[in-house]
Amino acid sequence: MVKINQAAKPALPEGWQCRTSKRRKGQTRGRVDKLYIAPNGTQYRSLRAVNEYLSGLAEQPKTAPVV
C-alpha cells in the first residue's frame, strides 16, 4: 500500500510529495520506505538526496547568461 504523506516531517518545499510504503515480505517486512517526489517528477529515496538537490538548485543561476 502506498500513501502520500502531505504532512511529511521535516516539511518539504511547496509542490513536493512524500510517499510512504510498508514492506510486506522478507526479513525487513513492516519497515516503512519513503520516496520524495519533486514537482518535476524526479524521485529521491532519501532526504539527504533531496537536500543535495535543493542546495545545488539554489547555487545555479535562475536565468541563462547573456553572451
C-alpha positions as CSV (number, residue, x, y, z in Angstrom):
1,M,0.0,0.0,0.0
2,V,1.4,3.4,-1.0
3,K,0.3,6.5,0.8
4,I,1.1,10.2,0.0
5,N,2.2,11.9,3.2
6,Q,1.2,15.6,2.9
7,A,2.4,16.2,6.5
8,A,5.9,15.0,5.9
9,K,8.4,15.9,8.6
10,P,10.6,17.8,8.0
11,A,8.4,20.0,5.9
12,L,9.2,19.8,2.2
13,P,9.0,22.8,-0.1
14,E,5.7,23.5,-1.8
15,G,4.9,21.1,-4.6
16,W,7.0,18.2,-3.2
17,Q,5.4,15.0,-2.1
18,C,6.5,12.2,0.3
19,R,5.1,8.7,-0.5
20,T,5.4,6.0,2.1
21,S,5.1,2.3,1.6
22,K,5.3,-0.5,4.1
23,R,7.3,-3.6,3.2
24,R,5.2,-6.7,3.1
25,K,7.7,-9.5,2.7
26,G,11.1,-10.6,3.7
27,Q,13.1,-10.1,6.9
28,T,12.5,-6.4,6.8
29,R,8.7,-6.6,6.5
30,G,6.9,-3.9,8.4
31,R,9.6,-1.3,7.7
32,V,8.5,1.9,6.0
33,D,10.2,3.3,2.9
34,K,9.9,7.0,2.0
35,L,10.0,8.3,-1.6
36,Y,10.4,12.0,-2.1
37,I,9.0,13.4,-5.4
38,A,9.9,16.8,-6.8
39,P,7.4,18.9,-8.6
40,N,9.0,17.9,-12.0
41,G,8.5,14.2,-11.2
42,T,12.1,13.3,-10.2
43,Q,12.2,10.8,-7.4
44,Y,14.6,10.7,-4.5
45,R,14.9,7.8,-2.0
46,S,16.5,9.8,0.9
47,L,16.1,13.2,2.5
48,R,19.8,13.7,2.1
49,A,19.5,13.4,-1.7
50,V,16.6,16.0,-1.6
51,N,18.8,18.4,0.4
52,E,21.7,18.0,-2.0
53,Y,19.4,18.6,-5.0
54,L,17.9,21.7,-3.3
55,S,21.3,23.1,-2.3
56,G,22.6,22.6,-5.8
57,L,19.5,24.2,-7.2
58,A,20.0,27.3,-5.0
59,E,23.5,27.8,-6.3
60,Q,22.5,27.7,-10.0
61,P,21.6,31.0,-11.7
62,K,17.9,31.3,-12.5
63,T,18.5,32.8,-15.9
64,A,20.9,32.0,-18.7
65,P,23.8,34.3,-19.0
66,V,23.7,36.7,-22.0
67,V,26.5,36.1,-24.5
